[in-house]
Amino acid sequence: MLEFGQFLCVELSRSVASMLPWDIPWYDPSHRVFFAALYSALGVIGFGTLTAVFLTIKRLKKGDDVHH
């Protein structure tokens, strides 16, 4: 039982404690794939949101009275 408990402690010390890039164990390929996909998806969502905000502000400043 003692060896199993030590095994769990070793696994816990290697787990991801934070989602920040400097806290991720990049030596594990599964972490690289998962976090690359995660940060790519967040980047696309953020870019789309900023684009929508920019276009909305641009159209509001233009002053067109065109409605749906």
RAPEJO-V367675 format. One record per run of one state. SS is the DSSP state (hx for helix, st for strand, lp for the rest). FROM is the first residue (numbers start at 1). TO is the last residue. Records with the same first field share a line. If there is no record, write none. Layout:
# RAPEJO-V367675
SS = FROM-TO / FROM-TO
This chain:
# RAPEJO-V367675
lp = 1-1 / 14-20 / 24-28 / 63-68
hx = 2-13 / 21-23 / 29-62
